Amino acid sequence: MRLTGRPDGRGAYFGNEEQPKKGIPVKTNFFRSLCFFVPAFFCAAVFFSFASDVHAAQAAVVVDSDLVIPLKDMSSTAILYPVEVGGVIAEFIAVKAPDNSIRVVVNACQSCGPAGFTQNRDNFTCSACGQNFHVTVLEKQRGGCNPIPVGDKNKRIESDRIVLPLSFLKQVAASRYAKGRRG
């Protein structure tokens, strides 16, 4: 049996008595946990602010008409433009590349289909296969696992906007790259 002195000076503890726990008082445990959780929360907030989803900036749904993309709204953060044609949803992404050109693609992968993309700074990632694409290759590469380019023949660039005609939107809505019927 081990004997230890009592802090109140009343003799000794015997092995069968509960001794007071040594260590940090409850108040200090609270502050210690704050010292862990506050920086962890801050780091998570910083991480998720850099990993933005394409769906974070979304325009209103266009129904059975040309898609008009105002140039004044363009930045390095992509904007998602959902279009409903004949009850079928197709999505387009517009973003300003580092060379100040505006890139417009269908929000679907040529190999994976309509899974869509997420944006992380200047990179886009296919939601189905995880393939990464730099913003400078959008609308430039065809075939394989790439975002589907709209191309110059399917868009009209005017002084303050880009217009995708209804005839092209119908083609995309009729393809396997459309998201499906509106729920």
C-alpha positions in Angstrom: 0.0 0.0 0.0 1.4 3.3 -1.0 1.0 6.3 1.2 0.9 9.8 -0.1 0.3 13.1 1.8 -3.0 14.9 1.6 -2.9 18.5 0.4 -5.1 19.6 3.2 -2.7 18.3 5.8 -5.1 15.6 7.3 -2.7 12.7 7.2 -2.1 10.3 4.4 -4.1 8.7 1.6 -4.4 4.9 1.7 -4.5 2.9 -1.5 -8.3 2.4 -1.4 -9.2 6.1 -1.2 -9.7 8.2 -4.3 -7.0 10.7 -4.7 -7.6 14.1 -6.3 -6.7 14.1 -9.9 -3.6 16.1 -10.7 -3.4 18.1 -13.9 -5.2 20.9 -15.6 -8.4 22.3 -14.0 -11.6 22.2 -16.1 -11.4 25.8 -17.1 -7.9 25.3 -18.5 -9.1 22.2 -20.5 -11.7 24.4 -22.2 -9.2 27.0 -23.2 -6.8 24.2 -24.3 -9.4 22.8 -26.6 -10.1 26.2 -27.9 -6.4 26.5 -28.7 -6.8 23.4 -30.9 -10.2 23.9 -32.5 -9.9 27.6 -33.4 -6.7 27.1 -35.5 -8.1 23.9 -37.0 -11.4 25.7 -38.0 -9.4 28.6 -39.5 -7.2 26.2 -41.5 -10.3 24.4 -42.8 -12.0 27.7 -43.8 -8.8 28.8 -45.7 -8.6 25.4 -47.4 -12.2 25.4 -48.5 -12.1 29.0 -49.7 -9.4 28.0 -52.2 -11.2 24.9 -53.3 -14.3 26.5 -54.8 -16.9 24.6 -56.6 -18.0 25.7 -60.1 -21.6 25.7 -58.8 -20.7 28.4 -56.3 -21.4 31.1 -58.9 -24.5 30.2 -60.8 -26.6 32.3 -63.2 -30.4 32.0 -63.5 -31.8 29.2 -65.6 -32.4 30.1 -69.2 -35.5 28.5 -70.7 -35.9 27.8 -74.4 -33.9 30.9 -75.6 -30.4 31.9 -76.6 -27.9 31.9 -73.7 -26.4 35.4 -73.2 -23.2 35.6 -71.2 -22.4 39.2 -70.2 -18.7 39.9 -70.5 -18.8 42.3 -67.5 -19.5 39.4 -65.2 -16.4 37.4 -66.3 -13.6 36.7 -63.9 -11.2 33.9 -63.0 -14.0 32.4 -61.0 -16.1 30.2 -63.3 -19.8 30.9 -63.6 -22.3 28.0 -64.3 -25.0 28.7 -66.8 -27.9 26.1 -66.6 -30.1 26.0 -69.7 -33.4 24.3 -70.0 -34.3 23.3 -73.6 -37.5 21.3 -74.0 -37.5 20.3 -70.4 -33.9 19.0 -70.5 -31.1 20.7 -68.5 -27.7 21.4 -70.0 -25.0 23.3 -68.2 -22.3 25.6 -69.5 -19.2 27.0 -67.8 -17.8 30.4 -68.7 -14.5 31.7 -67.2 -11.8 34.3 -67.9 -8.4 32.7 -68.7 -5.1 34.4 -67.6 -4.7 35.7 -71.2 -8.1 37.6 -70.7 -9.9 35.4 -73.2 -13.3 34.0 -72.3 -13.5 30.2 -72.3 -17.0 28.6 -72.7 -17.4 24.8 -72.3 -20.2 22.4 -71.7 -20.2 21.3 -68.0 -19.6 17.7 -69.1 -16.6 15.5 -69.8 -16.2 14.1 -73.3 -15.4 10.6 -71.8 -17.2 10.6 -68.5 -20.4 12.4 -69.5 -22.4 15.0 -67.5 -20.7 14.5 -64.2 -19.5 18.1 -64.3 -16.4 19.9 -63.0 -15.2 21.7 -59.9 -12.8 24.6 -59.9 -9.7 25.0 -57.7 -8.0 28.3 -58.6 -6.9 27.9 -62.3 -7.7 24.2 -62.5 -10.8 22.3 -63.2 -11.4 18.7 -62.1 -13.7 16.2 -63.6 -16.1 15.1 -60.9 -16.3 11.5 -62.3 -12.6 10.6 -63.0 -10.6 13.3 -61.2 -8.7 14.4 -64.2 -7.4 18.0 -63.9 -7.4 20.7 -66.6 -5.8 24.1 -66.5 -8.0 26.9 -67.6 -5.8 27.6 -70.6 -6.7 24.3 -72.2 -10.5 24.8 -71.9 -12.0 25.1 -75.4 -8.6 24.2 -76.9 -8.4 20.4 -76.5 -10.8 17.9 -78.0 -11.3 14.2 -77.5 -10.6 12.0 -74.5 -11.2 13.2 -71.0 -11.7 17.0 -71.7 -14.4 19.5 -71.1 -16.5 19.8 -74.2 -15.6 23.0 -76.1 -18.3 25.3 -77.4 -16.0 26.5 -80.2 -16.2 29.7 -82.3 -18.8 28.3 -84.7 -21.3 27.7 -81.9 -21.0 31.1 -80.2 -21.3 34.7 -81.3 -19.0 37.3 -79.6 -20.5 40.8 -79.5 -19.1 43.9 -77.9 -20.4 43.3 -74.4 -21.6 39.6 -74.4 -21.2 36.1 -75.8 -24.3 34.5 -77.3 -24.9 30.8 -77.6 -27.8 30.3 -80.1 -30.8 28.2 -79.2 -30.0 25.8 -82.1 -26.7 24.9 -80.5 -28.3 24.6 -77.0 -30.9 22.1 -78.5 -28.0 20.0 -79.9 -26.4 19.8 -76.4 -29.7 19.1 -74.7 -30.3 16.2 -77.1 -26.9 14.7 -76.5 -25.6 12.4 -73.8 -23.9 15.4 -72.2 -27.2 17.0 -70.9 -27.9 16.6 -67.1 -31.4 15.2 -67.7 -35.0 16.3 -67.3 -35.8 19.0 -64.8 -37.1 17.4 -61.5 
